[in-house]
């Protein structure tokens, strides 16, 4: 995620969200601590308490209307390139 945050540094429309399902980490101060630990840039990468709205350990691309546009298993060896491609597609659509 840190590498993805760097990759999207100039794409102002991209926001990364990490869902934290562990109840011991759900308090706002714990989420802020996690964000600091991983170097999350405020407004670019957000940590949210709760279960993600999709099954399994996945990375997803969601468009501005809230539609799921890509869902990629975190075990996919091409994860980074597939996620970058999906985000690039969304950014190109948004700026047409």
Steps between C-alpha positions, in 0.01 A plus 500: 500500500787736572635439150154555352466825692829614345389386154180705527667807652416721202152355440292729719183297446637176646436417865622178662287345777609228739226319692612392847281213621687438827281647778807570715612748232160661434539805726576823310833548679606144404406566136704823503792308649478240222489777240814660648677162519446439128567859394146565380461847354179660633241528226688247288481185716230449762459227764140399580378269778272218394462220254552585134188486281651219291615146583857394566831682502472711189595826342216669317453798273181696555391783273371841608142368491588224746493218244746214541712502184778253585554241770844343529608235751792611714674176401489586127863522378398782263318692774691827475485527121133396486407755767700774329329413170154513661572835665641636175185395314281674759708818489489511120119455506461773759706751304335451160 
